[in-house]
Amino acid sequence: MADFINPVIDILTRLCGYCAKWADSIRNLGENVNSLESASDQLYDIYHDVKMKVETAEQDPWLTVLQRVRGWMRREEELRNQVEDILKQGRQEIQAKRFGGCCPRNCQASYKLHKMVAQKLSDVNNHISKGHFDIVTEKLTRNRFDELPVDKAVGVESTFEELCSCFVNNHERIIGLYGMGGVGKMTLLKKFRNEFLLKIPYHYTVIWVVVSKDADEGKIQDAIRKKLQVQDHIWDNKTVDERPVVLYNILKNKEFVFLLVNVWERIELLKLGVPSPNDHECKIIFTTRSKEVCSQMDAYRSIKVNCFTPDKAFDLFKEKVGVTTLTKPHVSPLAK
């Protein structure tokens, strides 16, 4: 008889212990929600202090905000949204208890919510511990980049404004400029580089690469590594498979703009060692003749660079030929 009763008693004891633990978790939900709310407020105060330092630093074009600081701020913003959702559920659950506030409507759901609150409280406290930065910026030791020589851009004003607008939209991280050959795509991109990127009070590492019709990954990688100042003796001692790893580990700690000119077909960015814009703070802008290539490159926005209007075309023609020549009666009709 004892052989039968003892195992039964053991099972019941374990079951009661589990139920008691479950009940305690449900009963303490309100206390845990309050703890999460308090920790979330503390995290936001730290975030606000860091944000003020960052905004002050961004006013100085010779300071760049550390990537780890921006990453911490992005994670805080994500956590804040997640915490708000859980706190909302927690308050609703507490208010909905039956029988004078003693029992939840759904024990299983309440226990699951308790676990979510506990986990998120742990996440918030962990993020608080990482948010005490002694410094949030570093000084730039050299000019960000030099201006490129460029002809006067004619008839691209509206397209230029559209490109600038796309750039400041954080969601549009891959932008394609497409249009027929000779329409001024490279000129437009040079104008964007010189007149927009160079003047914004914020530091990006700007990488400019001209791609040939038969794209050579090695040449593109070499242009990138020279911009990143990878020493020759280091680069030359790396294998073809190791070189993308070298570039990736440098670029993943930078906020950069990758400008590719004259792309004819899809270029695998990761094979070059360039981090994906989907999970890194960077922008990819390229020019191509084909709208199809924009799709192949997974462009978030494709901007068509149109031919000049007749008036703009004639203005450019006059500028190149000279107004004096065009004033002759027999030349003007032919010129038009």
C-alpha positions in Angstrom: 0.0 0.0 0.0 2.8 2.4 0.9 4.4 1.6 -2.5 1.3 3.1 -4.1 0.6 6.0 -1.8 4.2 7.4 -1.6 4.5 8.1 -5.3 1.0 9.6 -5.4 1.9 11.9 -2.5 5.1 12.9 -4.2 3.2 13.8 -7.4 0.6 15.8 -5.5 3.4 17.7 -3.6 5.1 18.6 -6.8 1.9 19.6 -8.4 0.9 21.8 -5.5 4.3 23.4 -5.5 4.0 24.2 -9.3 0.5 25.6 -8.8 1.7 27.7 -5.9 4.5 29.1 -8.0 2.1 29.8 -10.8 -0.4 31.5 -8.5 2.4 33.7 -6.9 3.4 34.8 -10.4 -0.2 35.8 -11.3 -0.7 37.5 -7.9 2.6 39.5 -8.3 1.7 40.7 -11.8 0.8 44.2 -10.5 4.0 44.7 -8.6 6.0 43.5 -11.7 4.2 45.9 -14.0 5.0 48.8 -11.6 8.7 47.7 -11.6 8.7 47.6 -15.4 7.1 51.0 -15.6 9.7 52.5 -13.2 12.6 50.9 -15.0 11.3 52.2 -18.4 11.1 55.7 -17.0 14.7 55.5 -15.8 15.8 54.2 -19.2 14.0 57.1 -21.0 15.8 59.6 -18.7 19.1 58.2 -19.7 18.1 58.1 -23.4 17.1 61.8 -23.1 20.5 62.7 -21.7 22.4 60.8 -24.4 20.1 62.3 -27.1 21.0 65.9 -25.9 24.7 65.1 -26.2 24.3 63.7 -29.6 22.2 66.6 -30.9 24.9 69.0 -29.5 27.6 67.0 -31.2 25.8 67.0 -34.6 26.1 70.8 -34.7 29.9 70.4 -35.1 30.8 69.1 -38.6 34.1 67.9 -37.2 32.6 65.5 -34.8 31.0 62.1 -35.6 28.6 60.2 -33.3 29.9 56.8 -32.4 28.1 53.9 -34.1 27.6 52.1 -30.8 25.8 55.1 -29.3 23.4 55.3 -32.3 22.8 51.6 -32.0 22.0 51.9 -28.3 19.6 54.8 -29.1 17.8 52.7 -31.8 17.5 49.8 -29.4 16.0 52.0 -26.7 13.4 53.3 -29.1 12.4 49.7 -30.0 12.3 48.7 -26.3 10.1 51.7 -25.5 7.5 50.7 -28.0 7.6 47.1 -26.8 7.3 48.1 -23.1 4.4 50.4 -23.8 2.4 47.5 -25.4 3.2 45.1 -22.5 2.3 47.8 -19.9 -1.0 48.4 -21.7 -1.8 44.7 -21.5 -0.7 44.5 -17.9 -2.9 47.4 -16.8 -5.9 45.9 -18.7 -5.3 42.5 -17.1 -5.1 44.0 -13.6 -8.3 46.0 -14.0 -10.2 43.0 -15.4 -9.6 40.7 -12.4 -12.8 39.3 -11.0 -14.1 38.7 -7.5 -12.9 41.9 -5.9 -9.6 42.0 -7.7 -8.3 38.6 -6.6 -8.6 36.3 -9.6 -7.7 36.9 -13.3 -10.2 36.1 -16.1 -7.7 33.7 -17.7 -5.0 32.2 -15.5 -3.0 30.9 -18.4 -3.0 34.2 -20.2 -2.1 36.1 -17.0 0.8 33.8 -16.3 2.1 34.2 -19.9 1.8 38.0 -19.5 3.8 37.8 -16.2 6.6 36.0 -18.0 6.6 38.7 -20.7 6.8 41.4 -18.1 9.6 39.7 -16.3 11.6 39.2 -19.5 11.1 42.8 -20.7 12.1 44.1 -17.2 15.3 42.1 -17.6 15.9 43.6 -21.1 15.3 47.2 -19.9 17.7 46.8 -16.9 20.3 45.3 -19.2 19.9 48.2 -21.6 20.2 50.7 -18.7 23.5 49.2 -17.7 24.9 49.8 -21.3 23.7 53.4 -21.6 26.3 55.2 -19.5 28.6 56.6 -22.1 31.7 58.6 -21.1 31.9 59.9 -24.7 29.4 59.8 -27.5 31.5 61.3 -30.4 35.0 61.2 -31.9 36.8 63.9 -33.8 37.4 63.7 -37.5 41.1 63.8 -38.1 40.9 64.7 -41.8 38.6 66.2 -44.4 35.6 64.0 -45.0 36.2 64.0 -48.8 37.2 66.3 -51.6 34.9 67.8 -54.2 34.8 66.1 -57.5 35.2 68.2 -60.7 31.9 68.5 -62.4 30.4 70.5 -65.3 27.5 72.9 -64.6 24.4 70.8 -64.1 21.6 72.0 -66.3 17.9 70.9 -66.1 18.3 68.6 -63.1 17.0 70.8 -60.4 13.8 68.9 -59.6 15.6 65.5 -59.8 18.3 66.8 -57.5 15.7 67.9 -54.9 14.0 64.5 -55.2 17.3 62.7 -54.6 18.0 64.8 -51.5 14.6 64.2 -50.2 15.0 60.4 -50.6 18.3 60.5 -48.8 17.0 62.1 -45.7 14.2 59.5 -45.6 15.7 56.8 -43.4 13.6 54.1 -45.0 14.9 54.6 -48.5 18.4 53.2 -48.1 19.0 52.0 -51.7 18.3 54.6 -54.4 18.7 54.0 -58.1 19.1 56.8 -60.7 18.2 55.5 -64.2 18.0 57.0 -67.7 19.5 56.8 -71.2 23.2 57.3 -71.7 24.5 60.9 -71.7 21.4 62.3 -70.0 23.4 63.5 -67.0 23.2 60.8 -64.3 26.8 61.0 -63.3 26.7 64.8 -63.3 23.7 64.7 -61.0 25.4 62.3 -58.6 28.5 64.5 -58.5 26.3 67.5 -57.8 24.6 65.6 -55.0 28.0 64.6 -53.6 29.5 68.1 -53.7 26.5 70.2 -52.8 24.6 68.0 -50.4 26.8 65.4 -48.7 29.7 67.7 -48.3 27.6 70.4 -46.6 25.4 68.5 -44.2 26.5 68.8 -40.5 26.9 65.1 -40.2 29.7 62.6 -41.1 29.4 59.8 -43.5 32.3 57.9 -45.1 31.6 58.5 -48.8 32.8 55.9 -51.2 32.7 56.7 -54.9 33.2 53.9 -57.5 32.8 53.9 -61.2 31.7 50.5 -62.5 32.6 49.3 -66.0 30.2 47.3 -68.2 32.0 44.1 -67.3 31.9 44.8 -63.5 35.1 43.5 -61.8 34.5 42.8 -58.1 38.3 43.0 -57.4 38.6 46.5 -58.8 35.5 47.7 -56.9 36.9 46.2 -53.7 40.3 47.8 -54.3 38.5 51.2 -54.7 36.7 50.7 -51.4 39.8 49.6 -49.5 41.8 52.6 -50.7 39.0 54.9 -49.4 39.1 53.0 -46.1 42.9 53.4 -46.0 43.7 49.6 -45.8 47.4 49.3 -46.1 48.8 47.7 -49.2 50.8 45.1 -47.3 47.7 44.0 -45.4 45.5 43.9 -48.5 48.0 42.1 -50.7 48.5 39.3 -48.0 44.7 38.5 -48.0 43.1 35.9 -50.3 40.2 36.7 -52.5 37.8 35.2 -49.9 39.4 37.1 -47.0 39.2 40.6 -48.5 35.4 41.0 -48.2 35.8 40.1 -44.5 38.4 42.8 -44.0 36.1 45.5 -45.7 33.0 44.3 -43.9 34.6 44.5 -40.4 35.6 48.1 -41.1 32.4 49.2 -42.7 30.1 47.7 -40.1 31.5 50.2 -37.6 30.9 53.2 -39.9 28.0 55.1 -41.3 28.7 55.3 -45.0 27.3 56.3 -48.4 28.3 54.0 -51.3 28.0 55.8 -54.6 28.2 53.5 -57.7 28.3 54.9 -61.2 27.3 53.1 -64.3 25.9 49.8 -63.0 24.9 47.4 -65.8 23.8 44.4 -63.7 23.1 43.3 -60.1 26.1 43.7 -57.8 26.2 41.5 -54.7 27.1 43.9 -52.0 27.9 41.3 -49.4 30.3 39.6 -51.8 32.2 43.0 -51.9 32.2 43.2 -48.1 29.6 45.9 -48.0 27.0 45.5 -45.2 23.3 45.4 -46.2 21.4 48.6 -45.7 18.6 46.5 -44.2 20.5 46.0 -40.9 23.1 48.8 -41.0 23.1 52.6 -41.0 24.2 53.2 -44.6 23.0 54.4 -48.0 23.6 52.9 -51.5 23.0 55.2 -54.5 23.8 54.1 -58.0 23.3 55.1 -61.6 22.2 52.8 -64.4 20.6 53.0 -67.9 18.0 50.4 -67.0 15.1 50.5 -64.7 15.3 46.7 -64.5 18.7 47.0 -62.8 17.1 49.1 -60.1 14.8 46.2 -59.3 17.8 43.8 -59.4 19.6 45.9 -56.9 16.6 46.0 -54.6 16.3 49.7 -54.9 13.8 51.2 -52.4 13.3 54.2 -54.8 14.0 54.4 -58.5 14.3 57.9 -59.9 14.2 58.5 -63.6 16.6 61.1 -65.0 14.8 62.5 -68.0 16.2 64.1 -71.1 16.2 67.9 -71.2 13.1 69.8 -72.3 13.7 71.6 -75.6 14.2 75.0 -73.8 16.8 73.5 -71.4 18.5 71.7 -74.2 18.8 74.9 -76.3 20.1 76.8 -73.2 22.9 74.2 -72.8 23.6 74.3 -76.6 23.9 78.1 -76.4 26.3 77.8 -73.5 28.6 75.4 -75.3 28.5 77.1 -78.8 28.4 80.7 -77.6 25.7 83.3 -77.9 27.6 85.4 -80.5 27.5 82.6 -83.1 23.8 82.0 -82.6 22.9 85.6 -83.2 23.6 85.2 -86.9 20.3 85.0 -88.8 21.2 82.0 -90.9 22.6 80.0 -87.9 19.8 80.4 -85.4 17.2 78.3 -87.2 19.7 75.5 -87.9 20.7 75.5 -84.3 17.2 75.1 -83.0 
